[in-house]
Amino acid sequence: MQVIDLQHSTQDLDGILNQVQKQDTTLLVNAVGEEFVLMSKKEWDSWQETLYLMSNPVNAARVREGIRQIKAGQTIEKKLHEL
């Protein structure tokens, strides 16, 4: 994550937005040390979807179980037409 002093952010806003697009998020810090996260709409939507999926305890348990299976190598890869 790139960190940018907020005082310098107004000088090259286009450059900062291009950087956010490449890195997903950028941390902006103002003169008193307060921090703000700048992210693309795509990244924001991704976080919102994750929060929604994990807000349901049953669904969250399924997601965690799937992650556990992937890490344990207990998955089988199939092509879409094989399903």
PDB file with one MODEL, atoms N, CA, C and O in Angstrom:
MODEL        1
ATOM      1  N   MET A   1       0.853  -1.175   0.000  1.00  0.00           N
ATOM      2  CA  MET A   1       0.000   0.000   0.000  1.00  0.00           C
ATOM      3  C   MET A   1       0.896   1.234   0.000  1.00  0.00           C
ATOM      4  O   MET A   1       1.803   1.364   0.822  1.00  0.00           O
ATOM      5  N   GLN A   2       0.631   2.107  -0.909  1.00  0.00           N
ATOM      6  CA  GLN A   2       1.390   3.352  -0.992  1.00  0.00           C
ATOM      7  C   GLN A   2       0.863   4.345   0.044  1.00  0.00           C
ATOM      8  O   GLN A   2      -0.346   4.424   0.263  1.00  0.00           O
ATOM      9  N   VAL A   3       1.754   5.102   0.679  1.00  0.00           N
ATOM     10  CA  VAL A   3       1.371   6.133   1.636  1.00  0.00           C
ATOM     11  C   VAL A   3       1.744   7.489   1.055  1.00  0.00           C
ATOM     12  O   VAL A   3       2.874   7.699   0.614  1.00  0.00           O
ATOM     13  N   ILE A   4       0.776   8.410   1.059  1.00  0.00           N
ATOM     14  CA  ILE A   4       0.991   9.737   0.475  1.00  0.00           C
ATOM     15  C   ILE A   4       0.601  10.800   1.496  1.00  0.00           C
ATOM     16  O   ILE A   4      -0.448  10.709   2.134  1.00  0.00           O
ATOM     17  N   ASP A   5       1.451  11.799   1.641  1.00  0.00           N
ATOM     18  CA  ASP A   5       1.135  12.957   2.475  1.00  0.00           C
ATOM     19  C   ASP A   5       0.030  13.731   1.772  1.00  0.00           C
ATOM     20  O   ASP A   5       0.171  14.081   0.600  1.00  0.00           O
ATOM     21  N   LEU A   6      -1.062  14.002   2.466  1.00  0.00           N
ATOM     22  CA  LEU A   6      -2.229  14.645   1.869  1.00  0.00           C
ATOM     23  C   LEU A   6      -1.902  16.006   1.261  1.00  0.00           C
ATOM     24  O   LEU A   6      -2.537  16.409   0.286  1.00  0.00           O
ATOM     25  N   GLN A   7      -0.928  16.716   1.812  1.00  0.00           N
ATOM     26  CA  GLN A   7      -0.543  18.017   1.277  1.00  0.00           C
ATOM     27  C   GLN A   7      -0.021  17.900  -0.153  1.00  0.00           C
ATOM     28  O   GLN A   7      -0.177  18.829  -0.945  1.00  0.00           O
ATOM     29  N   HIS A   8       0.604  16.757  -0.495  1.00  0.00           N
ATOM     30  CA  HIS A   8       1.154  16.562  -1.831  1.00  0.00           C
ATOM     31  C   HIS A   8       0.143  15.924  -2.780  1.00  0.00           C
ATOM     32  O   HIS A   8       0.364  15.891  -3.991  1.00  0.00           O
ATOM     33  N   SER A   9      -0.952  15.423  -2.242  1.00  0.00           N
ATOM     34  CA  SER A   9      -1.905  14.690  -3.080  1.00  0.00           C
ATOM     35  C   SER A   9      -2.619  15.582  -4.092  1.00  0.00           C
ATOM     36  O   SER A   9      -2.986  15.117  -5.171  1.00  0.00           O
ATOM     37  N   THR A  10      -2.817  16.835  -3.765  1.00  0.00           N
ATOM     38  CA  THR A  10      -3.517  17.722  -4.698  1.00  0.00           C
ATOM     39  C   THR A  10      -2.640  18.123  -5.874  1.00  0.00           C
ATOM     40  O   THR A  10      -3.147  18.590  -6.893  1.00  0.00           O
ATOM     41  N   GLN A  11      -1.339  17.947  -5.744  1.00  0.00           N
ATOM     42  CA  GLN A  11      -0.420  18.327  -6.812  1.00  0.00           C
ATOM     43  C   GLN A  11      -0.478  17.362  -7.987  1.00  0.00           C
ATOM     44  O   GLN A  11      -0.268  17.775  -9.127  1.00  0.00           O
ATOM     45  N   ASP A  12      -0.757  16.086  -7.736  1.00  0.00           N
ATOM     46  CA  ASP A  12      -0.745  15.086  -8.799  1.00  0.00           C
ATOM     47  C   ASP A  12      -1.901  14.099  -8.607  1.00  0.00           C
ATOM     48  O   ASP A  12      -1.681  12.895  -8.477  1.00  0.00           O
ATOM     49  N   LEU A  13      -3.116  14.610  -8.591  1.00  0.00           N
ATOM     50  CA  LEU A  13      -4.275  13.761  -8.341  1.00  0.00           C
ATOM     51  C   LEU A  13      -4.419  12.676  -9.396  1.00  0.00           C
ATOM     52  O   LEU A  13      -4.741  11.536  -9.060  1.00  0.00           O
ATOM     53  N   ASP A  14      -4.189  12.999 -10.664  1.00  0.00           N
ATOM     54  CA  ASP A  14      -4.280  11.985 -11.719  1.00  0.00           C
ATOM     55  C   ASP A  14      -3.272  10.856 -11.489  1.00  0.00           C
ATOM     56  O   ASP A  14      -3.602   9.682 -11.653  1.00  0.00           O
ATOM     57  N   GLY A  15      -2.052  11.215 -11.111  1.00  0.00           N
ATOM     58  CA  GLY A  15      -1.028  10.211 -10.845  1.00  0.00           C
ATOM     59  C   GLY A  15      -1.407   9.323  -9.671  1.00  0.00           C
ATOM     60  O   GLY A  15      -1.183   8.113  -9.704  1.00  0.00           O
ATOM     61  N   ILE A  16      -1.978   9.919  -8.638  1.00  0.00           N
ATOM     62  CA  ILE A  16      -2.403   9.151  -7.462  1.00  0.00           C
ATOM     63  C   ILE A  16      -3.524   8.200  -7.839  1.00  0.00           C
ATOM     64  O   ILE A  16      -3.506   7.038  -7.433  1.00  0.00           O
ATOM     65  N   LEU A  17      -4.497   8.667  -8.606  1.00  0.00           N
ATOM     66  CA  LEU A  17      -5.609   7.806  -9.012  1.00  0.00           C
ATOM     67  C   LEU A  17      -5.122   6.659  -9.891  1.00  0.00           C
ATOM     68  O   LEU A  17      -5.632   5.544  -9.782  1.00  0.00           O
ATOM     69  N   ASN A  18      -4.157   6.909 -10.747  1.00  0.00           N
ATOM     70  CA  ASN A  18      -3.570   5.829 -11.547  1.00  0.00           C
ATOM     71  C   ASN A  18      -2.875   4.812 -10.651  1.00  0.00           C
ATOM     72  O   ASN A  18      -2.948   3.609 -10.902  1.00  0.00           O
ATOM     73  N   GLN A  19      -2.201   5.288  -9.610  1.00  0.00           N
ATOM     74  CA  GLN A  19      -1.528   4.397  -8.669  1.00  0.00           C
ATOM     75  C   GLN A  19      -2.546   3.553  -7.906  1.00  0.00           C
ATOM     76  O   GLN A  19      -2.323   2.363  -7.683  1.00  0.00           O
ATOM     77  N   VAL A  20      -3.657   4.162  -7.508  1.00  0.00           N
ATOM     78  CA  VAL A  20      -4.714   3.428  -6.806  1.00  0.00           C
ATOM     79  C   VAL A  20      -5.260   2.326  -7.702  1.00  0.00           C
ATOM     80  O   VAL A  20      -5.530   1.216  -7.243  1.00  0.00           O
ATOM     81  N   GLN A  21      -5.419   2.635  -8.966  1.00  0.00           N
ATOM     82  CA  GLN A  21      -5.928   1.646  -9.915  1.00  0.00           C
ATOM     83  C   GLN A  21      -4.978   0.448 -10.009  1.00  0.00           C
ATOM     84  O   GLN A  21      -5.431  -0.688 -10.148  1.00  0.00           O
ATOM     85  N   LYS A  22      -3.689   0.689  -9.935  1.00  0.00           N
ATOM     86  CA  LYS A  22      -2.695  -0.386 -10.027  1.00  0.00           C
ATOM     87  C   LYS A  22      -2.583  -1.173  -8.724  1.00  0.00           C
ATOM     88  O   LYS A  22      -2.437  -2.395  -8.752  1.00  0.00           O
ATOM     89  N   GLN A  23      -2.648  -0.489  -7.590  1.00  0.00           N
ATOM     90  CA  GLN A  23      -2.379  -1.128  -6.298  1.00  0.00           C
ATOM     91  C   GLN A  23      -3.638  -1.409  -5.481  1.00  0.00           C
ATOM     92  O   GLN A  23      -3.534  -2.000  -4.407  1.00  0.00           O
ATOM     93  N   ASP A  24      -4.785  -1.022  -5.933  1.00  0.00           N
ATOM     94  CA  ASP A  24      -6.070  -1.193  -5.250  1.00  0.00           C
ATOM     95  C   ASP A  24      -6.313  -0.189  -4.132  1.00  0.00           C
ATOM     96  O   ASP A  24      -7.420   0.339  -4.029  1.00  0.00           O
ATOM     97  N   THR A  25      -5.323   0.096  -3.292  1.00  0.00           N
ATOM     98  CA  THR A  25      -5.538   1.060  -2.210  1.00  0.00           C
ATOM     99  C   THR A  25      -4.315   1.942  -2.009  1.00  0.00           C
ATOM    100  O   THR A  25      -3.185   1.550  -2.298  1.00  0.00           O
ATOM    101  N   THR A  26      -4.574   3.146  -1.505  1.00  0.00           N
ATOM    102  CA  THR A  26      -3.514   4.087  -1.159  1.00  0.00           C
ATOM    103  C   THR A  26      -3.897   4.737   0.153  1.00  0.00           C
ATOM    104  O   THR A  26      -5.062   5.075   0.365  1.00  0.00           O
ATOM    105  N   LEU A  27      -2.936   4.914   1.029  1.00  0.00           N
ATOM    106  CA  LEU A  27      -3.168   5.552   2.312  1.00  0.00           C
ATOM    107  C   LEU A  27      -2.778   7.022   2.201  1.00  0.00           C
ATOM    108  O   LEU A  27      -1.650   7.349   1.832  1.00  0.00           O
ATOM    109  N   LEU A  28      -3.721   7.905   2.523  1.00  0.00           N
ATOM    110  CA  LEU A  28      -3.452   9.340   2.553  1.00  0.00           C
ATOM    111  C   LEU A  28      -3.342   9.766   4.019  1.00  0.00           C
ATOM    112  O   LEU A  28      -4.151   9.355   4.851  1.00  0.00           O
ATOM    113  N   VAL A  29      -2.345  10.584   4.330  1.00  0.00           N
ATOM    114  CA  VAL A  29      -2.128  11.045   5.699  1.00  0.00           C
ATOM    115  C   VAL A  29      -2.117  12.565   5.698  1.00  0.00           C
ATOM    116  O   VAL A  29      -1.381  13.188   4.933  1.00  0.00           O
ATOM    117  N   ASN A  30      -2.954  13.169   6.575  1.00  0.00           N
ATOM    118  CA  ASN A  30      -2.987  14.630   6.626  1.00  0.00           C
ATOM    119  C   ASN A  30      -1.933  15.169   7.588  1.00  0.00           C
ATOM    120  O   ASN A  30      -1.163  14.402   8.166  1.00  0.00           O
ATOM    121  N   ALA A  31      -1.902  16.486   7.758  1.00  0.00           N
ATOM    122  CA  ALA A  31      -0.853  17.148   8.535  1.00  0.00           C
ATOM    123  C   ALA A  31      -0.841  16.743  10.004  1.00  0.00           C
ATOM    124  O   ALA A  31       0.201  16.835  10.653  1.00  0.00           O
ATOM    125  N   VAL A  32      -1.975  16.295  10.543  1.00  0.00           N
ATOM    126  CA  VAL A  32      -2.015  15.903  11.958  1.00  0.00           C
ATOM    127  C   VAL A  32      -1.951  14.392  12.141  1.00  0.00           C
ATOM    128  O   VAL A  32      -2.180  13.887  13.240  1.00  0.00           O
ATOM    129  N   GLY A  33      -1.639  13.671  11.070  1.00  0.00           N
ATOM    130  CA  GLY A  33      -1.440  12.237  11.161  1.00  0.00           C
ATOM    131  C   GLY A  33      -2.686  11.382  10.992  1.00  0.00           C
ATOM    132  O   GLY A  33      -2.619  10.162  11.139  1.00  0.00           O
ATOM    133  N   GLU A  34      -3.819  12.000  10.685  1.00  0.00           N
ATOM    134  CA  GLU A  34      -5.023  11.207  10.437  1.00  0.00           C
ATOM    135  C   GLU A  34      -4.859  10.474   9.111  1.00  0.00           C
ATOM    136  O   GLU A  34      -4.296  11.012   8.157  1.00  0.00           O
ATOM    137  N   GLU A  35      -5.359   9.239   9.061  1.00  0.00           N
ATOM    138  CA  GLU A  35      -5.178   8.405   7.878  1.00  0.00           C
ATOM    139  C   GLU A  35      -6.508   8.169   7.168  1.00  0.00           C
ATOM    140  O   GLU A  35      -7.548   8.006   7.807  1.00  0.00           O
ATOM    141  N   PHE A  36      -6.456   8.155   5.833  1.00  0.00           N
ATOM    142  CA  PHE A  36      -7.622   7.927   4.995  1.00  0.00           C
ATOM    143  C   PHE A  36      -7.239   6.931   3.904  1.00  0.00           C
ATOM    144  O   PHE A  36      -6.146   7.011   3.343  1.00  0.00           O
ATOM    145  N   VAL A  37      -8.121   6.007   3.609  1.00  0.00           N
ATOM    146  CA  VAL A  37      -7.842   5.012   2.586  1.00  0.00           C
ATOM    147  C   VAL A  37      -8.552   5.419   1.306  1.00  0.00           C
ATOM    148  O   VAL A  37      -9.752   5.695   1.309  1.00  0.00           O
ATOM    149  N   LEU A  38      -7.807   5.454   0.221  1.00  0.00           N
ATOM    150  CA  LEU A  38      -8.349   5.747  -1.099  1.00  0.00           C
ATOM    151  C   LEU A  38      -8.292   4.452  -1.896  1.00  0.00           C
ATOM    152  O   LEU A  38      -7.229   3.845  -2.030  1.00  0.00           O
ATOM    153  N   MET A  39      -9.445   4.027  -2.429  1.00  0.00           N
ATOM    154  CA  MET A  39      -9.481   2.776  -3.188  1.00  0.00           C
ATOM    155  C   MET A  39     -10.378   2.926  -4.393  1.00  0.00           C
ATOM    156  O   MET A  39     -11.212   3.829  -4.465  1.00  0.00           O
ATOM    157  N   SER A  40     -10.192   2.019  -5.343  1.00  0.00           N
ATOM    158  CA  SER A  40     -11.006   2.027  -6.546  1.00  0.00           C
ATOM    159  C   SER A  40     -12.417   1.549  -6.219  1.00  0.00           C
ATOM    160  O   SER A  40     -12.629   0.875  -5.211  1.00  0.00           O
ATOM    161  N   LYS A  41     -13.365   1.891  -7.057  1.00  0.00           N
ATOM    162  CA  LYS A  41     -14.746   1.425  -6.896  1.00  0.00           C
ATOM    163  C   LYS A  41     -14.792  -0.094  -6.953  1.00  0.00           C
ATOM    164  O   LYS A  41     -15.554  -0.722  -6.217  1.00  0.00           O
ATOM    165  N   LYS A  42     -13.988  -0.682  -7.814  1.00  0.00           N
ATOM    166  CA  LYS A  42     -13.932  -2.145  -7.935  1.00  0.00           C
ATOM    167  C   LYS A  42     -13.491  -2.778  -6.612  1.00  0.00           C
ATOM    168  O   LYS A  42     -14.075  -3.771  -6.178  1.00  0.00           O
ATOM    169  N   GLU A  43     -12.470  -2.214  -5.975  1.00  0.00           N
ATOM    170  CA  GLU A  43     -11.995  -2.720  -4.687  1.00  0.00           C
ATOM    171  C   GLU A  43     -13.059  -2.523  -3.609  1.00  0.00           C
ATOM    172  O   GLU A  43     -13.283  -3.415  -2.791  1.00  0.00           O
ATOM    173  N   TRP A  44     -13.715  -1.363  -3.602  1.00  0.00           N
ATOM    174  CA  TRP A  44     -14.792  -1.083  -2.650  1.00  0.00           C
ATOM    175  C   TRP A  44     -15.908  -2.117  -2.797  1.00  0.00           C
ATOM    176  O   TRP A  44     -16.379  -2.674  -1.805  1.00  0.00           O
ATOM    177  N   ASP A  45     -16.325  -2.370  -4.031  1.00  0.00           N
ATOM    178  CA  ASP A  45     -17.385  -3.355  -4.276  1.00  0.00           C
ATOM    179  C   ASP A  45     -16.981  -4.740  -3.782  1.00  0.00           C
ATOM    180  O   ASP A  45     -17.803  -5.474  -3.233  1.00  0.00           O
ATOM    181  N   SER A  46     -15.726  -5.091  -3.978  1.00  0.00           N
ATOM    182  CA  SER A  46     -15.224  -6.379  -3.517  1.00  0.00           C
ATOM    183  C   SER A  46     -15.322  -6.495  -1.999  1.00  0.00           C
ATOM    184  O   SER A  46     -15.761  -7.522  -1.481  1.00  0.00           O
ATOM    185  N   TRP A  47     -14.918  -5.454  -1.291  1.00  0.00           N
ATOM    186  CA  TRP A  47     -15.019  -5.451   0.177  1.00  0.00           C
ATOM    187  C   TRP A  47     -16.477  -5.546   0.619  1.00  0.00           C
ATOM    188  O   TRP A  47     -16.795  -6.277   1.556  1.00  0.00           O
ATOM    189  N   GLN A  48     -17.352  -4.818  -0.043  1.00  0.00           N
ATOM    190  CA  GLN A  48     -18.767  -4.856   0.325  1.00  0.00           C
ATOM    191  C   GLN A  48     -19.348  -6.254   0.124  1.00  0.00           C
ATOM    192  O   GLN A  48     -20.126  -6.726   0.953  1.00  0.00           O
ATOM    193  N   GLU A  49     -18.982  -6.907  -0.954  1.00  0.00           N
ATOM    194  CA  GLU A  49     -19.452  -8.272  -1.227  1.00  0.00           C
ATOM    195  C   GLU A  49     -18.940  -9.229  -0.154  1.00  0.00           C
ATOM    196  O   GLU A  49     -19.688 -10.078   0.333  1.00  0.00           O
ATOM    197  N   THR A  50     -17.671  -9.092   0.214  1.00  0.00           N
ATOM    198  CA  THR A  50     -17.105  -9.945   1.257  1.00  0.00           C
ATOM    199  C   THR A  50     -17.831  -9.735   2.587  1.00  0.00           C
ATOM    200  O   THR A  50     -18.169 -10.701   3.271  1.00  0.00           O
ATOM    201  N   LEU A  51     -18.066  -8.489   2.945  1.00  0.00           N
ATOM    202  CA  LEU A  51     -18.791  -8.212   4.185  1.00  0.00           C
ATOM    203  C   LEU A  51     -20.189  -8.817   4.161  1.00  0.00           C
ATOM    204  O   LEU A  51     -20.644  -9.376   5.159  1.00  0.00           O
ATOM    205  N   TYR A  52     -20.866  -8.707   3.029  1.00  0.00           N
ATOM    206  CA  TYR A  52     -22.201  -9.272   2.893  1.00  0.00           C
ATOM    207  C   TYR A  52     -22.163 -10.797   3.044  1.00  0.00           C
ATOM    208  O   TYR A  52     -22.955 -11.369   3.793  1.00  0.00           O
ATOM    209  N   LEU A  53     -21.258 -11.436   2.344  1.00  0.00           N
ATOM    210  CA  LEU A  53     -21.167 -12.896   2.405  1.00  0.00           C
ATOM    211  C   LEU A  53     -20.822 -13.386   3.808  1.00  0.00           C
ATOM    212  O   LEU A  53     -21.346 -14.404   4.261  1.00  0.00           O
ATOM    213  N   MET A  54     -19.951 -12.672   4.486  1.00  0.00           N
ATOM    214  CA  MET A  54     -19.513 -13.102   5.809  1.00  0.00           C
ATOM    215  C   MET A  54     -20.473 -12.676   6.919  1.00  0.00           C
ATOM    216  O   MET A  54     -20.286 -13.071   8.070  1.00  0.00           O
ATOM    217  N   SER A  55     -21.483 -11.888   6.603  1.00  0.00           N
ATOM    218  CA  SER A  55     -22.430 -11.446   7.626  1.00  0.00           C
ATOM    219  C   SER A  55     -23.422 -12.544   8.006  1.00  0.00           C
ATOM    220  O   SER A  55     -24.036 -12.477   9.071  1.00  0.00           O
ATOM    221  N   ASN A  56     -23.585 -13.543   7.157  1.00  0.00           N
ATOM    222  CA  ASN A  56     -24.467 -14.671   7.438  1.00  0.00           C
ATOM    223  C   ASN A  56     -23.605 -15.784   8.039  1.00  0.00           C
ATOM    224  O   ASN A  56     -22.700 -16.282   7.369  1.00  0.00           O
ATOM    225  N   PRO A  57     -23.868 -16.187   9.296  1.00  0.00           N
ATOM    226  CA  PRO A  57     -23.013 -17.185   9.959  1.00  0.00           C
ATOM    227  C   PRO A  57     -22.908 -18.507   9.195  1.00  0.00           C
ATOM    228  O   PRO A  57     -21.832 -19.103   9.147  1.00  0.00           O
ATOM    229  N   VAL A  58     -23.995 -18.967   8.605  1.00  0.00           N
ATOM    230  CA  VAL A  58     -23.961 -20.235   7.859  1.00  0.00           C
ATOM    231  C   VAL A  58     -23.080 -20.090   6.625  1.00  0.00           C
ATOM    232  O   VAL A  58     -22.254 -20.956   6.340  1.00  0.00           O
ATOM    233  N   ASN A  59     -23.258 -19.006   5.903  1.00  0.00           N
ATOM    234  CA  ASN A  59     -22.456 -18.773   4.707  1.00  0.00           C
ATOM    235  C   ASN A  59     -20.983 -18.577   5.074  1.00  0.00           C
ATOM    236  O   ASN A  59     -20.095 -19.076   4.381  1.00  0.00           O
ATOM    237  N   ALA A  60     -20.729 -17.853   6.160  1.00  0.00           N
ATOM    238  CA  ALA A  60     -19.346 -17.632   6.601  1.00  0.00           C
ATOM    239  C   ALA A  60     -18.673 -18.962   6.930  1.00  0.00           C
ATOM    240  O   ALA A  60     -17.503 -19.162   6.605  1.00  0.00           O
ATOM    241  N   ALA A  61     -19.404 -19.869   7.570  1.00  0.00           N
ATOM    242  CA  ALA A  61     -18.842 -21.192   7.899  1.00  0.00           C
ATOM    243  C   ALA A  61     -18.514 -21.961   6.624  1.00  0.00           C
ATOM    244  O   ALA A  61     -17.493 -22.645   6.560  1.00  0.00           O
ATOM    245  N   ARG A  62     -19.364 -21.856   5.619  1.00  0.00           N
ATOM    246  CA  ARG A  62     -19.091 -22.542   4.337  1.00  0.00           C
ATOM    247  C   ARG A  62     -17.851 -21.969   3.661  1.00  0.00           C
ATOM    248  O   ARG A  62     -17.036 -22.707   3.107  1.00  0.00           O
ATOM    249  N   VAL A  63     -17.716 -20.656   3.711  1.00  0.00           N
ATOM    250  CA  VAL A  63     -16.539 -20.016   3.108  1.00  0.00           C
ATOM    251  C   VAL A  63     -15.281 -20.477   3.837  1.00  0.00           C
ATOM    252  O   VAL A  63     -14.293 -20.836   3.196  1.00  0.00           O
ATOM    253  N   ARG A  64     -15.307 -20.470   5.166  1.00  0.00           N
ATOM    254  CA  ARG A  64     -14.140 -20.907   5.944  1.00  0.00           C
ATOM    255  C   ARG A  64     -13.800 -22.373   5.669  1.00  0.00           C
ATOM    256  O   ARG A  64     -12.627 -22.735   5.573  1.00  0.00           O
ATOM    257  N   GLU A  65     -14.818 -23.202   5.546  1.00  0.00           N
ATOM    258  CA  GLU A  65     -14.592 -24.618   5.246  1.00  0.00           C
ATOM    259  C   GLU A  65     -13.963 -24.777   3.860  1.00  0.00           C
ATOM    260  O   GLU A  65     -13.061 -25.595   3.676  1.00  0.00           O
ATOM    261  N   GLY A  66     -14.430 -24.008   2.900  1.00  0.00           N
ATOM    262  CA  GLY A  66     -13.841 -24.052   1.564  1.00  0.00           C
ATOM    263  C   GLY A  66     -12.389 -23.632   1.574  1.00  0.00           C
ATOM    264  O   GLY A  66     -11.559 -24.250   0.908  1.00  0.00           O
ATOM    265  N   ILE A  67     -12.071 -22.593   2.319  1.00  0.00           N
ATOM    266  CA  ILE A  67     -10.682 -22.136   2.437  1.00  0.00           C
ATOM    267  C   ILE A  67      -9.827 -23.227   3.090  1.00  0.00           C
ATOM    268  O   ILE A  67      -8.706 -23.486   2.653  1.00  0.00           O
ATOM    269  N   ARG A  68     -10.361 -23.863   4.136  1.00  0.00           N
ATOM    270  CA  ARG A  68      -9.634 -24.940   4.803  1.00  0.00           C
ATOM    271  C   ARG A  68      -9.342 -26.079   3.829  1.00  0.00           C
ATOM    272  O   ARG A  68      -8.237 -26.621   3.811  1.00  0.00           O
ATOM    273  N   GLN A  69     -10.343 -26.438   3.017  1.00  0.00           N
ATOM    274  CA  GLN A  69     -10.167 -27.515   2.047  1.00  0.00           C
ATOM    275  C   GLN A  69      -9.120 -27.159   0.991  1.00  0.00           C
ATOM    276  O   GLN A  69      -8.314 -28.003   0.601  1.00  0.00           O
ATOM    277  N   ILE A  70      -9.134 -25.930   0.541  1.00  0.00           N
ATOM    278  CA  ILE A  70      -8.141 -25.487  -0.448  1.00  0.00           C
ATOM    279  C   ILE A  70      -6.739 -25.580   0.146  1.00  0.00           C
ATOM    280  O   ILE A  70      -5.827 -26.099  -0.497  1.00  0.00           O
ATOM    281  N   LYS A  71      -6.563 -25.084   1.359  1.00  0.00           N
ATOM    282  CA  LYS A  71      -5.254 -25.107   2.005  1.00  0.00           C
ATOM    283  C   LYS A  71      -4.782 -26.533   2.272  1.00  0.00           C
ATOM    284  O   LYS A  71      -3.581 -26.804   2.257  1.00  0.00           O
ATOM    285  N   ALA A  72      -5.721 -27.443   2.515  1.00  0.00           N
ATOM    286  CA  ALA A  72      -5.378 -28.838   2.801  1.00  0.00           C
ATOM    287  C   ALA A  72      -5.214 -29.661   1.526  1.00  0.00           C
ATOM    288  O   ALA A  72      -4.915 -30.854   1.586  1.00  0.00           O
ATOM    289  N   GLY A  73      -5.411 -29.022   0.373  1.00  0.00           N
ATOM    290  CA  GLY A  73      -5.277 -29.732  -0.894  1.00  0.00           C
ATOM    291  C   GLY A  73      -6.399 -30.726  -1.145  1.00  0.00           C
ATOM    292  O   GLY A  73      -6.204 -31.726  -1.835  1.00  0.00           O
ATOM    293  N   GLN A  74      -7.558 -30.458  -0.595  1.00  0.00           N
ATOM    294  CA  GLN A  74      -8.700 -31.367  -0.711  1.00  0.00           C
ATOM    295  C   GLN A  74      -9.693 -30.903  -1.774  1.00  0.00           C
ATOM    296  O   GLN A  74     -10.903 -31.039  -1.596  1.00  0.00           O
ATOM    297  N   THR A  75      -9.193 -30.366  -2.857  1.00  0.00           N
ATOM    298  CA  THR A  75     -10.073 -29.881  -3.923  1.00  0.00           C
ATOM    299  C   THR A  75      -9.777 -30.611  -5.226  1.00  0.00           C
ATOM    300  O   THR A  75      -8.692 -31.160  -5.418  1.00  0.00           O
ATOM    301  N   ILE A  76     -10.747 -30.605  -6.101  1.00  0.00           N
ATOM    302  CA  ILE A  76     -10.598 -31.199  -7.423  1.00  0.00           C
ATOM    303  C   ILE A  76     -10.959 -30.113  -8.434  1.00  0.00           C
ATOM    304  O   ILE A  76     -12.028 -29.508  -8.351  1.00  0.00           O
ATOM    305  N   GLU A  77     -10.070 -29.875  -9.378  1.00  0.00           N
ATOM    306  CA  GLU A  77     -10.322 -28.873 -10.404  1.00  0.00           C
ATOM    307  C   GLU A  77     -11.060 -29.498 -11.559  1.00  0.00           C
ATOM    308  O   GLU A  77     -10.652 -30.542 -12.069  1.00  0.00           O
ATOM    309  N   LYS A  78     -12.151 -28.870 -11.984  1.00  0.00           N
ATOM    310  CA  LYS A  78     -12.929 -29.343 -13.126  1.00  0.00           C
ATOM    311  C   LYS A  78     -13.204 -28.185 -14.066  1.00  0.00           C
ATOM    312  O   LYS A  78     -13.301 -27.033 -13.644  1.00  0.00           O
ATOM    313  N   LYS A  79     -13.324 -28.499 -15.311  1.00  0.00           N
ATOM    314  CA  LYS A  79     -13.722 -27.517 -16.321  1.00  0.00           C
ATOM    315  C   LYS A  79     -15.223 -27.284 -16.197  1.00  0.00           C
ATOM    316  O   LYS A  79     -15.952 -28.163 -15.737  1.00  0.00           O
ATOM    317  N   LEU A  80     -15.677 -26.134 -16.595  1.00  0.00           N
ATOM    318  CA  LEU A  80     -17.084 -25.779 -16.485  1.00  0.00           C
ATOM    319  C   LEU A  80     -17.980 -26.787 -17.208  1.00  0.00           C
ATOM    320  O   LEU A  80     -19.041 -27.149 -16.700  1.00  0.00           O
ATOM    321  N   HIS A  81     -17.563 -27.234 -18.375  1.00  0.00           N
ATOM    322  CA  HIS A  81     -18.387 -28.163 -19.153  1.00  0.00           C
ATOM    323  C   HIS A  81     -18.477 -29.551 -18.502  1.00  0.00           C
ATOM    324  O   HIS A  81     -19.320 -30.362 -18.885  1.00  0.00           O
ATOM    325  N   GLU A  82     -17.596 -29.826 -17.507  1.00  0.00           N
ATOM    326  CA  GLU A  82     -17.624 -31.121 -16.821  1.00  0.00           C
ATOM    327  C   GLU A  82     -18.643 -31.160 -15.679  1.00  0.00           C
ATOM    328  O   GLU A  82     -18.936 -32.230 -15.145  1.00  0.00           O
ATOM    329  N   LEU A  83     -19.162 -30.043 -15.320  1.00  0.00           N
ATOM    330  CA  LEU A  83     -20.098 -29.987 -14.191  1.00  0.00           C
ATOM    331  C   LEU A  83     -21.504 -30.355 -14.576  1.00  0.00           C
ATOM    332  O   LEU A  83     -22.397 -30.352 -13.729  1.00  0.00           O
TER     333      LEU A  83
ENDMDL
END
